[in-house]
C-alpha cells in the first residue's frame, strides 16, 4: 500500500493537469493517469468530496498529527514512532524530548542510549528549521501570487525580495513589492486571495497574511515608483549587507532607507527609482542579489571586480537524472526528449548502482549493457547527445559500489552516499565527494584531492538538497575546483529545477567558466574523457 500511494503521488505530481479538474469532469476518468488504479481513484474522489479519506481518519484516531513531525527526526521511522506512541501515548515534540532526557526511550525494544542522543540532537536541529520553507515552495507561491495580483490593471512591477531573491536554501517569509498607478488596490486583492487563511495586518501601504496550508507569511507592499529601487534594495537584504551599505552611505554624506537615498545635509533625494542608481550613487556597481551577504561583494563592486555569474541560459546539458531502469518515472528516451525540448545539447543518464537495492540499482552486467545501449542510441540520431553515467554508491570503506572495469565503460560517474551517514569526519572523508549536510567530513582534504584528480563537485539542483551549498562552492572555487550543476531528475518535470542549482552556484560566486556543463557538447565530451 505504501508503494502504491507513493507511486500515485509521484504520478499526480508529474501530471500537467490539476487532479481536481479531472475528478470533477464527468467525461474524464482519473485512472487515465498512469499509476492511478481504481483503489487510488476512489481515495482521491473521497478526498475531493469531503477533504479527507477513511484511511486517514483511522490513522488520525490512532496517531496524533505530531506523528508527521516525528518523521522529520533522524533515527525515527514509522515503526519506531508507532512503538513510542503505543507505549508512552505522547503527542508533542516536547514530550518526545523529555522521554529522551529521562532515558525512557532506551527501555523500548531496539532502542538505546545512542538513539536517545541522536534524537535529542535532531530535535534541536528541527526547532532551528521550524518556520522556514524550501526555496522552491516560496518560489512557487510567489509565482502564483504574482500572476494573481498582476491581473489588476495599473500594476507595473511585482518583485519578490528577501531571502527568495537572494536564492537562500530556505526562506522564513515572502516579501512582494508592487508599484504602479493602482498599486494600493493590490492590497485588498491580496487579502481576497483564496489561499489566504489568516490576515495578520492591513495598513496604508502594506498587508500581511498567512498563505497556504503551510502558513507561509507573505508581506505585500505597495510602493511609489520613485522609491521602488530603494525598497527593493532594502527588503532584499541581507541585514549584514544593508548595514554595510548604509554605513558607506553615511560616510559619503547620505541617508539610505527603503524610501530612497538622500543627502544628509538637506534631505534632497539623490536616487531611489532603481537599484542600479542607488548603488551607482554610492560608487558601486550593481550587486547581484545572490551575493548580498556582506562577504566581500561591496569591496568587489567598489573596485569593479563584481564576478560574471553563471545564468540559466549558460547551461548546455543536464548531467544527473534517473529513468525507469531504477527509481525514475520516465524512460531514457522520454528524459532525453524532455531535455531536448528545453534546448539542451546533451544529457547524462545516471541511474543508481546495485547498493540501492530498493531502487533496483544497476550491477556490473547491467551497467555495461547500458553503456552499450547508449552508444547505439547516439548512432541512431536522437537530436540530443546522451552520455552514459551512474550514480555510484561510495561504500563504508571508501570503495565504489561497482568494479572499475565496469565503470570504465561509462562516460561519467557520480559518487554518492546513501548509507553509513554517521561516521566520524576522518572516515567520511574517504567516501564523500559532495557536501550533503549534516555529514561530518574534512572539506579541505576533499577539495585538495578533487582538484588533484580532476573530480568535479556537483551542485545538486533538487530543491530538497541544493548542495554543494554556496559558501562551500566559493571556498572550493578559490582552490581551483570545478563544478557541474544538475537536477537529479526522476521525472521530466524535475528538469525545470535547474534554476535552483544556478541560484546556488551564483551564491558561490561561480561563473560559466567554473561549470563543466556550460561547455558545448564536443568540448564537454573532451573534458570528461581527459580525466
C-alpha positions as semicolon CSV with decimal commas, in nm:
position;residue;x (nm);y (nm);z (nm)
1;X;0,000;0,000;0,000
2;X;0,286;0,242;0,083
3;X;0,446;0,190;-0,257
4;X;0,108;0,227;-0,427
5;X;0,043;0,560;-0,254
6;X;0,394;0,687;-0,326
7;X;0,373;0,591;-0,691
8;X;0,033;0,757;-0,714
9;X;0,164;1,076;-0,554
10;X;0,454;1,084;-0,800
11;X;0,217;1,031;-1,093
12;X;-0,007;1,315;-0,977
13;X;0,290;1,544;-0,913
14;X;0,416;1,488;-1,266
15;X;0,078;1,523;-1,438
16;X;0,031;1,856;-1,619
17;X;-0,338;1,891;-1,524
18;X;-0,496;1,956;-1,186
19;X;-0,635;1,631;-1,049
20;X;-0,938;1,805;-0,903
21;X;-1,039;1,925;-1,252
22;X;-1,026;1,570;-1,388
23;X;-1,227;1,431;-1,097
24;X;-1,497;1,693;-1,141
25;X;-1,526;1,636;-1,516
26;X;-1,798;1,372;-1,582
27;X;-1,635;1,289;-1,916
28;X;-1,295;1,210;-1,765
29;X;-1,154;0,931;-1,550
30;X;-0,866;0,978;-1,308
31;X;-0,744;0,629;-1,398
32;X;-0,629;0,770;-1,731
33;X;-0,321;0,890;-1,541
34;X;-0,062;0,608;-1,548
35;X;-0,008;0,479;-1,194
36;X;-0,361;0,557;-1,069
37;X;-0,576;0,245;-1,030
38;X;-0,935;0,204;-0,916
39;X;-0,840;0,191;-0,548
40;X;-0,645;0,517;-0,553
41;X;-0,910;0,674;-0,773
42;X;-1,172;0,609;-0,504
43;X;-0,946;0,757;-0,235
44;X;-0,880;1,069;-0,444
45;X;-1,250;1,115;-0,512
46;X;-1,326;1,089;-0,140
47;X;-1,059;1,349;-0,059
48;X;-1,204;1,589;-0,315
49;X;-1,561;1,531;-0,191
50;X;-1,504;1,575;0,181
51;X;-1,144;1,683;0,237
52;X;-1,024;1,352;0,386
53;X;-1,048;0,976;0,340
54;X;-1,139;0,683;0,563
55;X;-0,783;0,552;0,591
56;X;-0,655;0,892;0,703
57;X;-0,935;0,926;0,958
58;X;-0,849;0,587;1,109
59;X;-0,480;0,674;1,134
60;X;-0,555;1,010;1,296
61;X;-0,759;0,831;1,563
62;X;-0,466;0,603;1,635
63;X;-0,180;0,852;1,599
64;X;-0,174;1,229;1,660
65;X;-0,088;1,473;1,384
66;X;0,251;1,515;1,555
67;X;0,347;1,177;1,411
68;X;0,419;1,352;1,083
69;X;0,660;1,588;1,260
70;X;0,827;1,295;1,434
71;X;0,913;1,153;1,091
72;X;1,140;1,455;1,045
73;X;1,354;1,343;1,340
74;X;1,661;1,146;1,238
75;X;1,673;0,797;1,379
76;X;1,296;0,753;1,395
77;X;1,096;0,568;1,131
78;X;0,727;0,472;1,111
79;X;0,772;0,152;1,315
80;X;0,971;0,313;1,596
81;X;0,730;0,608;1,613
82;X;0,433;0,370;1,636
83;X;0,611;0,185;1,919
84;X;0,671;0,510;2,109
85;X;0,308;0,617;2,076
86;X;0,175;0,279;2,184
87;X;0,391;0,269;2,498
88;X;0,400;0,634;2,609
89;X;0,097;0,796;2,440
90;X;0,284;1,121;2,375
91;X;0,163;1,383;2,128
92;X;0,420;1,665;2,119
93;X;0,785;1,718;2,035
94;X;0,843;1,845;2,390
95;X;0,721;1,513;2,530
96;X;0,950;1,320;2,295
97;X;1,242;1,533;2,408
98;X;1,158;1,470;2,774
99;X;1,140;1,094;2,712
100;X;1,496;1,104;2,582
101;X;1,619;1,320;2,870
102;X;1,454;1,082;3,118
103;X;1,625;0,789;2,940
104;X;1,288;0,627;2,872
105;X;1,339;0,563;2,502
106;X;1,609;0,306;2,572
107;X;1,355;0,092;2,756
108;X;1,185;0,007;2,427
109;X;1,299;-0,279;2,201
110;X;1,582;-0,198;1,957
111;X;1,638;0,146;2,110
112;X;1,929;0,259;2,322
113;X;2,131;0,547;2,464
114;X;2,290;0,633;2,129
115;X;1,947;0,668;1,968
116;X;1,835;0,897;2,251
117;X;2,137;1,121;2,193
118;X;2,073;1,124;1,818
119;X;1,705;1,211;1,865
120;X;1,792;1,497;2,103
121;X;2,036;1,643;1,851
122;X;1,782;1,610;1,573
123;X;1,507;1,776;1,779
124;X;1,737;2,075;1,832
125;X;1,803;2,094;1,457
126;X;1,431;2,057;1,384
127;X;1,348;2,355;1,604
128;X;1,605;2,566;1,424
129;X;1,434;2,480;1,094
130;X;1,078;2,535;1,217
131;X;0,914;2,831;1,048
132;X;1,131;2,806;0,738
133;X;1,029;2,685;0,395
134;X;1,207;2,537;0,097
135;X;1,322;2,788;-0,163
136;X;1,113;2,603;-0,422
137;X;0,794;2,634;-0,215
138;X;0,845;3,008;-0,167
139;X;0,926;3,049;-0,538
140;X;0,610;2,865;-0,646
141;X;0,396;3,063;-0,401
142;X;0,548;3,389;-0,523
143;X;0,481;3,290;-0,883
144;X;0,116;3,212;-0,812
145;X;0,068;3,540;-0,625
146;X;0,241;3,746;-0,894
147;X;0,010;3,601;-1,158
148;X;-0,296;3,660;-0,939
149;X;-0,205;4,016;-0,838
150;X;-0,084;4,102;-1,188
151;X;-0,436;4,057;-1,323
152;X;-0,518;4,400;-1,180
153;X;-0,492;4,690;-1,422
154;X;-0,243;4,962;-1,335
155;X;0,026;4,730;-1,194
156;X;0,368;4,793;-1,347
157;X;0,602;4,570;-1,147
158;X;0,579;4,294;-0,887
159;X;0,910;4,176;-0,740
160;X;0,983;3,908;-0,482
161;X;1,251;4,033;-0,244
162;X;1,408;3,891;0,073
163;X;1,573;3,551;0,106
164;X;1,392;3,426;-0,204
165;X;1,555;3,686;-0,427
166;X;1,894;3,607;-0,275
167;X;1,842;3,238;-0,350
168;X;1,881;3,110;0,006
169;X;1,815;2,738;0,053
170;X;1,527;2,811;0,290
171;X;1,300;3,111;0,333
172;X;1,141;3,247;0,651
173;X;0,879;3,468;0,486
174;X;0,795;3,617;0,149
175;X;0,818;3,986;0,057
176;X;0,637;4,110;-0,255
177;X;0,693;4,467;-0,372
178;X;0,436;4,624;-0,605
179;X;0,440;4,951;-0,796
180;X;0,212;5,119;-1,048
181;X;-0,078;5,364;-1,060
182;X;-0,311;5,109;-0,900
183;X;-0,063;4,960;-0,652
184;X;-0,274;5,042;-0,345
185;X;-0,563;4,830;-0,476
186;X;-0,336;4,527;-0,483
187;X;-0,351;4,501;-0,103
188;X;-0,723;4,430;-0,100
189;X;-0,686;4,184;-0,385
190;X;-0,410;4,006;-0,194
191;X;-0,625;3,968;0,118
192;X;-0,900;3,822;-0,102
193;X;-0,662;3,558;-0,240
194;X;-0,829;3,215;-0,192
195;X;-0,523;3,065;-0,021
196;X;-0,506;3,335;0,248
197;X;-0,622;3,167;0,569
198;X;-0,521;3,428;0,828
199;X;-0,491;3,804;0,787
200;X;-0,216;3,942;1,010
201;X;-0,233;4,314;0,933
202;X;-0,358;4,574;0,686
203;X;-0,203;4,922;0,674
204;X;-0,179;5,207;0,431
205;X;0,082;5,051;0,205
206;X;0,130;4,701;0,346
207;X;-0,076;4,388;0,404
208;X;0,041;4,069;0,574
209;X;-0,121;3,727;0,581
210;X;-0,055;3,357;0,627
211;X;-0,086;3,183;0,292
212;X;-0,142;2,817;0,212
213;X;-0,171;2,513;0,435
214;X;0,193;2,556;0,540
215;X;0,123;2,905;0,674
216;X;0,394;3,097;0,489
217;X;0,381;3,462;0,593
218;X;0,355;3,692;0,293
219;X;0,403;4,069;0,316
220;X;0,281;4,274;0,018
221;X;0,394;4,637;-0,006
222;X;0,254;4,900;-0,242
223;X;0,527;5,147;-0,334
224;X;0,561;5,469;-0,535
225;X;0,782;5,439;-0,843
226;X;1,041;5,685;-0,708
227;X;1,109;5,457;-0,408
228;X;1,082;5,119;-0,579
229;X;1,455;5,060;-0,632
230;X;1,549;5,169;-0,281
231;X;1,278;4,946;-0,134
232;X;1,394;4,655;-0,347
233;X;1,750;4,703;-0,220
234;X;1,633;4,734;0,140
235;X;1,391;4,441;0,150
236;X;1,619;4,208;-0,045
237;X;1,880;4,221;0,232
238;X;2,069;4,060;0,379
239;X;2,071;4,252;0,705
240;X;2,451;4,240;0,713
241;X;2,476;4,367;0,356
242;X;2,234;4,651;0,424
243;X;2,419;4,763;0,736
244;X;2,744;4,779;0,539
245;X;2,580;4,971;0,252
246;X;2,415;5,219;0,491
247;X;2,746;5,270;0,672
248;X;2,908;5,353;0,338
249;X;2,624;5,595;0,262
250;X;2,669;5,778;0,594
251;X;3,043;5,815;0,534
252;X;2,963;5,972;0,196
253;X;2,715;6,217;0,347
254;X;2,394;6,034;0,258
255;X;2,099;5,872;0,432
256;X;1,970;5,544;0,287
257;X;1,635;5,382;0,365
258;X;1,360;5,194;0,185
259;X;1,230;5,533;0,070
260;X;1,542;5,637;-0,117
261;X;1,894;5,777;-0,095
262;X;1,902;6,134;0,037
263;X;2,171;6,393;0,104
264;X;2,209;6,419;0,481
265;X;2,259;6,795;0,470
266;X;1,931;6,894;0,305
267;X;1,723;6,575;0,256
268;X;1,734;6,609;-0,122
269;X;1,663;6,277;-0,296
270;X;1,964;6,151;-0,489
271;X;1,840;5,809;-0,602
272;X;1,569;5,552;-0,538
273;X;1,376;5,460;-0,851
274;X;1,611;5,173;-0,941
275;X;1,863;4,965;-0,750
276;X;2,125;5,045;-1,011
277;X;2,108;5,419;-0,945
278;X;2,123;5,366;-0,568
279;X;2,441;5,159;-0,593
280;X;2,590;5,393;-0,856
281;X;2,537;5,698;-0,633
282;X;2,736;5,515;-0,366
283;X;3,023;5,445;-0,605
284;X;2,931;5,081;-0,650
285;X;2,849;4,859;-0,943
286;X;2,510;4,691;-0,914
287;X;2,547;4,384;-0,691
288;X;2,358;4,065;-0,786
289;X;2,114;3,972;-0,507
290;X;2,272;3,627;-0,458
291;X;2,597;3,792;-0,343
292;X;2,447;4,026;-0,085
293;X;2,574;3,864;0,234
294;X;2,848;4,116;0,328
295;X;3,115;3,865;0,234
296;X;3,330;4,083;0,008
297;X;3,072;4,182;-0,252
298;X;3,074;4,553;-0,158
299;X;3,452;4,577;-0,188
300;X;3,437;4,393;-0,520
301;X;3,167;4,629;-0,650
302;X;3,370;4,933;-0,543
303;X;3,677;4,806;-0,728
304;X;3,499;4,686;-1,042
305;X;3,554;4,318;-0,956
306;X;3,192;4,200;-0,939
307;X;3,203;3,850;-1,089
308;X;3,028;3,747;-1,409
309;X;2,788;3,492;-1,262
310;X;2,651;3,184;-1,436
311;X;2,298;3,216;-1,577
312;X;2,037;2,955;-1,664
313;X;2,089;3,023;-2,035
314;X;2,455;2,918;-1,999
315;X;2,365;2,557;-1,913
316;X;2,406;2,330;-2,218
317;X;2,315;1,996;-2,061
318;X;2,193;1,814;-1,751
319;X;2,439;1,562;-1,609
320;X;2,236;1,377;-1,344
321;X;1,899;1,209;-1,397
322;X;1,724;0,877;-1,340
323;X;1,496;0,657;-1,550
324;X;1,256;0,367;-1,502
325;X;1,562;0,142;-1,510
326;X;1,590;0,223;-1,137
327;X;1,368;0,469;-0,945
328;X;1,287;0,722;-1,217
329;X;0,937;0,778;-1,353
330;X;1,018;0,805;-1,724
331;X;1,220;0,610;-1,977
332;X;1,560;0,708;-2,109
333;X;1,400;0,820;-2,434
334;X;1,140;1,030;-2,252
335;X;1,400;1,202;-2,035
336;X;1,619;1,274;-2,337
337;X;1,324;1,411;-2,533
338;X;1,221;1,638;-2,244
339;X;1,577;1,771;-2,216
340;X;1,591;1,832;-2,591
341;X;1,267;2,030;-2,566
342;X;1,437;2,253;-2,308
343;X;1,707;2,331;-2,562
344;X;1,983;2,117;-2,410
345;X;2,258;1,976;-2,629
346;X;2,324;1,673;-2,409
347;X;2,221;1,476;-2,102
348;X;2,386;1,217;-1,881
349;X;2,165;0,931;-1,764
350;X;2,289;0,832;-1,418
351;X;2,077;0,560;-1,262
352;X;2,163;0,410;-0,922
353;X;2,417;0,137;-0,857
354;X;2,334;-0,201;-0,703
355;X;2,378;-0,087;-0,340
356;X;2,039;0,082;-0,371
357;X;1,851;-0,246;-0,391
358;X;1,511;-0,087;-0,327
359;X;1,560;0,112;-0,650
360;X;1,674;-0,193;-0,848
361;X;2,021;-0,042;-0,884
362;X;2,248;-0,150;-1,169
363;X;2,510;-0,420;-1,117
364;X;2,820;-0,454;-1,334
365;X;2,647;-0,653;-1,607
366;X;2,358;-0,410;-1,642
367;X;2,589;-0,107;-1,629
368;X;2,800;-0,240;-1,918
369;X;2,487;-0,325;-2,118
370;X;2,352;0,024;-2,051
371;X;2,673;0,187;-2,178
372;X;2,647;-0,012;-2,500
373;X;2,279;0,077;-2,536
374;X;2,362;0,447;-2,512
375;X;2,635;0,420;-2,774
376;X;2,389;0,255;-3,012
377;X;2,120;0,517;-2,941
378;X;2,358;0,801;-3,021
379;X;2,426;0,643;-3,359
380;X;2,052;0,648;-3,435
381;X;2,039;1,027;-3,408
382;X;1,818;1,137;-3,117
383;X;1,866;1,506;-3,175
384;X;2,045;1,524;-2,841
385;X;2,366;1,358;-2,723
386;X;2,325;1,106;-2,442
387;X;2,616;1,021;-2,213
388;X;2,615;0,702;-2,008
389;X;2,666;0,753;-1,638
390;X;2,595;0,608;-1,296
391;X;2,517;0,742;-0,952
392;X;2,754;0,501;-0,785
393;X;2,744;0,449;-0,411
394;X;3,059;0,507;-0,211
395;X;3,079;0,226;0,039
396;X;3,181;0,238;0,404
397;X;3,548;0,167;0,328
398;X;3,564;0,429;0,052
399;X;3,541;0,182;-0,236
400;X;3,292;0,233;-0,517
401;X;2,992;0,001;-0,544
402;X;3,087;-0,136;-0,888
403;X;3,414;-0,278;-1,019
404;X;3,645;-0,040;-1,205
405;X;3,631;-0,231;-1,533
406;X;3,252;-0,186;-1,545
407;X;3,275;0,183;-1,452
408;X;3,533;0,234;-1,726
409;X;3,264;0,153;-1,984
410;X;3,066;0,459;-1,876
411;X;3,120;0,820;-1,979
412;X;3,098;0,957;-1,625
413;X;3,034;0,851;-1,265
414;X;2,875;1,045;-0,978
415;X;2,997;0,939;-0,635
416;X;2,710;0,931;-0,386
417;X;2,637;0,837;-0,025
418;X;2,314;0,663;0,077
419;X;2,425;0,474;0,390
420;X;2,661;0,488;0,692
421;X;2,598;0,860;0,728
422;X;2,704;0,892;1,092
423;X;3,071;0,805;1,070
424;X;3,342;1,033;1,204
425;X;3,474;1,311;0,980
426;X;3,803;1,135;0,914
427;X;3,620;0,824;0,797
428;X;3,366;1,013;0,589
429;X;3,649;1,190;0,410
430;X;3,737;0,862;0,240
431;X;3,400;0,828;0,081
432;X;3,224;1,164;0,028
433;X;3,266;1,364;-0,289
434;X;2,995;1,621;-0,235
435;X;2,865;1,812;0,065
436;X;2,529;1,690;0,198
437;X;2,456;1,824;0,544
438;X;2,472;1,708;0,814
439;X;2,752;1,469;0,713
440;X;3,076;1,540;0,903
441;X;3,377;1,540;0,671
442;X;3,716;1,701;0,607
443;X;3,624;1,950;0,336
444;X;3,976;2,086;0,288
445;X;4,111;1,739;0,221
446;X;3,830;1,657;-0,021
447;X;3,886;1,977;-0,220
448;X;4,259;1,912;-0,243
449;X;4,204;1,558;-0,369
450;X;3,926;1,661;-0,609
451;X;4,142;1,929;-0,769
452;X;4,438;1,693;-0,797
453;X;4,229;1,415;-0,954
454;X;4,014;1,648;-1,171
455;X;3,696;1,539;-0,996
456;X;3,413;1,790;-1,029
457;X;3,186;1,891;-0,745
458;X;2,817;1,855;-0,822
459;X;2,571;2,128;-0,731
460;X;2,253;1,925;-0,699
461;X;1,958;2,141;-0,802
462;X;1,695;1,921;-0,635
463;X;1,508;2,165;-0,406
464;X;1,546;1,931;-0,108
465;X;1,925;1,929;-0,147
466;X;2,083;2,235;-0,312
467;X;2,430;2,114;-0,233
468;X;2,719;2,181;-0,266
469;X;2,591;2,499;-0,097
470;X;2,712;2,842;-0,198
471;X;2,963;2,910;0,078
472;X;3,141;2,579;0,021
473;X;3,130;2,619;-0,357
474;X;3,300;2,957;-0,325
475;X;3,563;2,812;-0,094
476;X;3,627;2,523;-0,333
477;X;3,647;2,758;-0,633
478;X;3,917;2,962;-0,460
479;X;4,131;2,646;-0,453
480;X;4,083;2,560;-0,817
481;X;3,780;2,330;-0,806
482;X;3,539;2,293;-1,098
483;X;3,170;2,205;-1,087
484;X;2,861;2,071;-1,258
485;X;2,503;2,183;-1,198
486;X;2,246;1,907;-1,240
487;X;1,889;1,832;-1,138
488;X;1,897;1,471;-1,014
489;X;1,567;1,449;-1,204
490;X;1,345;1,145;-1,154
491;X;1,072;1,281;-1,384
492;X;1,079;1,515;-1,687
493;X;0,909;1,778;-1,472
494;X;1,213;1,787;-1,242
495;X;1,439;1,909;-1,523
496;X;1,297;2,256;-1,460
497;X;1,467;2,257;-1,119
498;X;1,793;2,358;-1,288
499;X;1,712;2,719;-1,196
500;X;1,758;2,640;-0,825
501;X;2,101;2,493;-0,892
502;X;2,203;2,800;-1,089
503;X;2,092;3,022;-0,799
504;X;2,303;2,815;-0,561
505;X;2,604;2,839;-0,793
506;X;2,561;3,216;-0,812
507;X;2,562;3,230;-0,432
508;X;2,901;3,062;-0,460
509;X;3,030;3,335;-0,695
510;X;3,057;3,085;-0,980
511;X;3,076;3,192;-1,342
512;X;3,016;2,994;-1,663
513;X;3,386;2,910;-1,678
514;X;3,358;2,722;-1,348
515;X;3,074;2,494;-1,466
516;X;3,156;2,192;-1,682
517;X;2,810;2,162;-1,835
518;X;2,818;2,512;-1,980
519;X;3,051;2,368;-2,244
520;X;2,923;2,278;-2,592
521;X;2,870;1,906;-2,638
522;X;3,202;1,824;-2,807
523;X;3,407;2,023;-2,557
524;X;3,212;1,858;-2,275
525;X;3,290;1,516;-2,422
526;X;3,660;1,604;-2,447
527;X;3,664;1,736;-2,091
528;X;3,522;1,420;-1,935
529;X;3,746;1,197;-2,150
530;X;4,065;1,369;-2,029
531;X;4,001;1,275;-1,666
